């Protein structure tokens, strides 16, 4: 808990919630929330576990933070909304979120957010079409 790195705090909060360590998770979340940027994002201090830096590190850190925020069950709705808005706005015109790792984490965070925000009980399908660029 001595770290000031939002990336590590997001990782710790997710792990602690998964392990039902509520107090540790809440402590990590409190420290993480204090580091949210005005634009809704979080940026790690050095690099991710895959050595991402710059925009990709911001996308990855914010995505991990969204996943942790979803586990607080609505306690931090404003922070969550701001983070989701940041991620949605960070998508490049080609549909990617910086690096491969950033894109995967962003899509995972947005998918989990969509599940948590589901307004209807109707079954829905989501279709993806991949095209090869020649």
Secondary structure as the mmCIF struct_conf table of DSSP 4:
data_model
#
loop_
_struct_conf.conf_type_id
_struct_conf.id
_struct_conf.beg_label_comp_id
_struct_conf.beg_label_asym_id
_struct_conf.beg_label_seq_id
_struct_conf.end_label_comp_id
_struct_conf.end_label_asym_id
_struct_conf.end_label_seq_id
HELX_RH_AL_P HELX_RH_AL_P1 UNK A 6 UNK A 18
TURN_TY1_P TURN_TY1_P1 UNK A 19 UNK A 20
HELX_RH_AL_P HELX_RH_AL_P2 UNK A 22 UNK A 33
TURN_TY1_P TURN_TY1_P2 UNK A 34 UNK A 35
TURN_TY1_P TURN_TY1_P3 UNK A 38 UNK A 39
BEND BEND1 UNK A 40 UNK A 40
BEND BEND2 UNK A 45 UNK A 46
TURN_TY1_P TURN_TY1_P4 UNK A 49 UNK A 50
HELX_RH_AL_P HELX_RH_AL_P3 UNK A 54 UNK A 70
TURN_TY1_P TURN_TY1_P5 UNK A 71 UNK A 76
HELX_RH_AL_P HELX_RH_AL_P4 UNK A 77 UNK A 89
TURN_TY1_P TURN_TY1_P6 UNK A 90 UNK A 90
TURN_TY1_P TURN_TY1_P7 UNK A 93 UNK A 94
BEND BEND3 UNK A 95 UNK A 95
BEND BEND4 UNK A 98 UNK A 99
HELX_RH_AL_P HELX_RH_AL_P5 UNK A 100 UNK A 116
TURN_TY1_P TURN_TY1_P8 UNK A 117 UNK A 117
#
